[in-house]
């Protein structure tokens, strides 16, 4: 079954909206991790180290 061009565009728009919402959630979570210095509790010397080594 072939999807119409309009449906392809609508699906792309929906996925982009979901991706933006997810990105915003991650940014807010990272802000809290940084503000609360949770990276130190987890044995990382910096927030950057935690993000790159733990989260990849």
C-alpha positions in Angstrom: 0.0 0.0 0.0 1.4 3.4 -1.0 1.1 6.4 1.2 0.1 9.7 -0.4 2.4 12.6 -0.6 0.1 14.6 1.8 0.2 11.8 4.3 4.0 11.7 4.1 4.3 15.4 4.8 1.8 15.1 7.7 3.6 12.2 9.2 6.9 14.1 9.0 5.3 17.1 10.7 4.0 14.9 13.5 7.4 13.3 14.0 9.2 16.6 14.0 6.8 17.9 16.7 7.3 14.8 18.8 11.1 15.1 18.4 11.1 18.8 19.5 9.0 17.9 22.6 11.4 15.1 23.5 14.4 17.4 23.0 12.8 20.0 25.3 12.2 17.4 28.0 15.8 16.2 27.8 17.1 19.7 28.1 15.0 20.4 31.2 16.2 17.1 32.7 19.8 18.0 31.9 19.4 21.4 33.5 18.2 19.7 36.8 21.0 17.2 36.7 23.5 20.0 36.3 21.9 22.3 38.9 21.7 19.6 41.5 25.2 18.4 40.7 23.9 14.8 40.4 26.9 14.1 38.2 29.2 14.4 41.3 27.0 11.9 43.2 27.5 9.5 40.2 31.3 9.8 40.3 31.7 12.1 37.3 34.0 15.1 37.7 31.7 17.3 35.5 28.3 17.4 33.9 30.0 17.1 30.5 31.7 13.9 31.5 28.4 12.4 32.7 26.6 13.4 29.5 29.3 12.0 27.2 30.2 8.9 29.1 26.9 7.8 30.7 24.4 9.0 28.2 26.6 8.7 25.1 
